[in-house]
């Protein structure tokens, strides 16, 4: 299977999980979720930056796990994915999940959002998105994030 090309910028404003997120691993996770070539920036941030972005762009005053800023879907998927390290870590711990697998899930989730997938407005769409996430993660040898 030939995967789409990806130009990846990987930034660590919060470096606590840098060792879990080497470029080749992040690139592999995202490429498996892409349906077209991509130009994607992944930024790992602390709770203050995540809260500020979520408040400013979504009018929600809390730090969330992943934010997707999509700029173009064709012919190249252009997006920024912002992941909040302390939130991702807390969620993984609370659910008893492997931290790297949780990052993989959220990067796949954000990449699907960047391509127009949605789970917030329609239950049927949410089910399709979750099924696609499961399919991508299984293809990567990772567990079902919803089990």
Secondary structure, 3 states (H helix, E strand, C coil): CCCCCEEEEEEECCHHHHHHCCHHHHHHHHHHHCCCCEEEEEEEECHHHHHHHHHHHHCCCCCCCEEEEEEECCCCEEEEEEEEHHHHHHHHHHHCCCHHHHHHHHHHHHHHHHCCCCCCCCHHHHHHHHHHHHHHHHHCCCCCCCC
